């Protein structure tokens, strides 16, 4: 079990790493930022959730099978810390 | 990525026929191999071979199977989708259920296993997917309408997936064998096999070793510039 701050850090670190790998600028990342506007395309998003699965363990909610894609950083945090994400910020 | 990952290749259908020969070829080439099949291979394989007993027709079990592959062997460098069921029959005489099952085992199952393993490959930035198709995908062979449809599906899948994941260092290709002297094709009957042999440029069946060498090539560093392609190895059956 990870606390919500660890989860948020893991997610923002991975987003920054992915953008760097893609040769894109890394903006400051805030919880209400939309993933697509940060520069993450669908391939990068697939890599992001796979890396998070390896870092944080299987997500409580299967993002792909649920069909409810998180659109913002906060929604992605909520997948791993249901109920706690409102605290993130 | 670490050296262990570079050498780990997953091969489906390793209990007999082409899959068993593929496992042996890749072990001899120095890969660590995880084999997946319902039954264990009939002989112990030399080298670093790990077997996972699983029924690939159980589509609901594939996500868990992929997790077990990664947990026990690490992120695979390669996936060889070889397992298949050679179902032949005249379409009007096949049960609806048999049609569905032939598509599930020969098309849906390898697509799902690829889905659940390729995500790890793109996340480490390197990988190879090689899927064994058949010349039945590109040429009409009697009695193989559904099987041919499934194999043609795999070829379309390969071309598009190659474009989707190429940017993350993963290649996706097909090897399309002609008829091989394995258990699967023995079910086709001697008359069909003789007809097939007559039609080839070389007047013979494809050898299993020839197909294994092509798969090994597509996994090798020499093939790193090849993706989205079908390599036909058929003794000239479709020449």
Interface residues (C-beta under 8 A of the other chain):
Chain A: X21 X43 X46 X47 X50 X51 X54 X58
Chain B: X67 X119 X120 X122 X123 X125 X164 X165 X167 X168
